Amino acid sequence: MLYLAVAQLEKVETAATEQSSSNIRIASSTIRSNIEATFGKLYFLETSLGLPQTAPIGDRKFRELSDNILKRTPNFSDIVRYQPQTQQYISSRGLPLSNEQVGSIKWNPIDSVVEDFYISSIYQKPDGRWVFAVKHTAERLNEEIWIEFDLLHTTQGLRDLKTLNHGYVFVVDRATERLVFHPNPKRIGSKSISYHAGISHQLSQGETVGKHEYYYQDNFKISVFDADNSLNWVFIAGTDRHDILTSSYQFTLTGVVLGSLILLWVGANYLSYRLNVSLSQLNKVDDLVSFKRELKSILDSFTYEKGIQFCLYQPENHAFSTIDYHGNKSTVHCDKALAERFTPDTMAYRSGKYADPLACKLKIYQRHYCIPLYSRKQLVAVLYVNANLPISQSILRMIRDYTEVSLSNLLLHHQLSSKDLMTQLDNKSSFNIALENYADEPDTYVALLDIDNFDHVNRAYGEAVGDKMIKLTAEAIRSYFPKPKGLCLARIGGKEFAVLFKANDVKDAKFQLDQCRIEVSEQAIAAPDITLSLGVSVGFSQIEGETDSALALAEQAKLIAQQLGKNRVEGHIKAVAQAS
């Protein structure tokens, strides 16, 4: 029994360490994506200044652009023009820093494909907010442009990352030894206790990645840290050792209470062991279809359910959606009031007579459990488990808790790693993977779509109109290429989309793309004093096992479509190209 308790403890500790490392990777990716999103804005701001010799300090175009960026981006605290020669610090929001404060700021180069970008240590503004800045050094300018990030807004997206039940993620600035992010917003900017409890010593010994255990507020803490990044930050994730130890308590209690019933003890602990092993598989799935399948398998193995229904909730439009075996989402019910009626940590066992409106939509007429799933205090899904007899509350509670943590991490990881944030289509990395996976399948085509006149419209009417063009185009592509016909729908550039799809032949492929193009061209966008129409130039090619040549042919066909007047579809098939 002691051996099983120790083995269980080691397994949970290993799982907590792996989950902490995964949370650090997600946190680092989230923050880095926010930082790299400023690169284009910095270039845009530098361009607005014109020649440094003639541009006045109060340049009107620069101020208008700065105000527009700050208004649209809540993560940004301020945009600053700093002149190193005169040490003049000019804040767009009128929050100056003293020369002493500016001089104490330390800068580190950001390791990226684009050079000459730097990130600062964190510092406090006159309004009490803690910030850090990103700047770009350009030889042609005699001044620097800083974009300051408000730590309170920038890093709060990391609050959903947690290890086990009471875990945490926080970030420390090595230069100032202050907290960049902490689950408690009031701690941001304060000195980190755990950093001084031993992590700083390990870093001074040259250990940039490792584990550390310390004592804080009557609890032993076990954590993983990673300082191997160009931000000069230390990412720390972990949990209370008590949270890990709780998994082994059941063995000791079972031995004390049921010492004479050894067979029952073995059976109960074997069930718990198998449930933990099965639930750990939820952390290893890569998509929602596999997650749903694995969750159903767990419920089949450990409960006597008669069927389940799994619905995702989208707080943006208060929609409840089901997922089919191809991964397609179907909205079945929209009800804000119903979502507000659900509460965390509840499991209701009801008869069909008292089913809620969503259960009625799903045609659940028998006795069932309604289990809302939350990420922090935000509803993310609802699980219905049909059961004629009550199920063990402890088993359901364990399944619910693990499912909430795994689903929260999966949704966040999926959004960061595979989706374009604006359109929710796949990103370029996901498209390249899909292209390789389907390269040898017959009747597979690749198409490249480019929004016509996008750059001109974006400059003339603003980014809001440009964003609307991108979203409308994405909606049309999603509408005309559902799974399983549409293998991968991606946004691979600012105005460029890619579609990997199935077609019977070349004519069918061109017909499908033409229908999508027509749908796009029927869209209209209202702009000041004018209504704008949309158009896309499309080039496509059959893959036939060679992805690079297929992409090159599709690109050539797209260029031909643009040269022939835009808003048209042109195909470039390998056999035709070789014959010519």
TAHUPE-V929955 format. One record per pair of residues at least 24 apart in sequence whose ideal C-beta (glycine too) atoms are under 6 Angstrom apart, sorted by the first residue. I is the first residue (numbers start at 0). J is the second residue. Records with the same first field share a line. If there is no record, write none. Layout:
BEGIN
I->J ; J
END
This chain:
BEGIN
0->250 ; 254
3->250
4->247 ; 250
7->246 ; 247
8->247
11->243 ; 246
12->243
15->162 ; 163 ; 238 ; 243
16->223
18->162
19->162 ; 223 ; 236 ; 237
20->223
22->160 ; 168 ; 236
23->225 ; 234 ; 236
25->412
26->157 ; 168 ; 234
27->234
28->415
29->156
33->153
34->133
37->133 ; 146
38->113
40->68
41->135 ; 144
44->144
45->137
51->140 ; 141
65->91
73->152
74->148 ; 152 ; 153
75->146
76->130 ; 147 ; 149
77->147
78->146
79->145
80->142
81->143
82->142
94->124 ; 125 ; 126
105->174
107->231
109->229
110->229
118->230
120->172 ; 174 ; 175
121->172 ; 175 ; 177 ; 179
129->187 ; 188
150->187
151->184
154->180
158->182
159->374 ; 375 ; 407 ; 411
162->238
163->238 ; 242
164->242
165->238 ; 239 ; 242
166->238
168->236
169->235
170->232 ; 234
171->233
172->232
173->231 ; 233
174->231
198->224
202->226
274->301
278->401
281->405
282->405
287->322
288->326
290->409
301->394
302->390
304->384 ; 385 ; 386
305->385
306->385
307->384
308->361 ; 383
309->382
310->381
311->380
312->378 ; 379 ; 380
319->357
325->482 ; 483
326->482
327->481 ; 482
331->360
332->357 ; 360
338->378
341->371 ; 378
343->373
346->370 ; 395
370->399
372->403
374->407
419->490
422->473 ; 490
424->473 ; 488 ; 489 ; 490
425->487 ; 489
427->491
430->487 ; 489 ; 491 ; 497
433->487 ; 499
434->546
437->486
438->542 ; 544 ; 546
439->544
442->501
443->542
444->500 ; 502 ; 508 ; 539 ; 541
445->499 ; 542 ; 549 ; 553
446->498 ; 512 ; 537 ; 539
447->497 ; 538 ; 553 ; 554 ; 557
448->496 ; 535 ; 537
449->495 ; 536 ; 557
450->494 ; 535
451->534 ; 536 ; 565 ; 566
453->494
460->526
464->524 ; 526
467->524
471->522
472->519
475->515 ; 518 ; 519
479->514 ; 515
505->570 ; 572
508->539
509->568 ; 570
512->537 ; 539 ; 568
513->568
516->568
534->565 ; 566
536->560 ; 561 ; 565
537->568
538->569
539->570
540->571
541->572
543->573
END
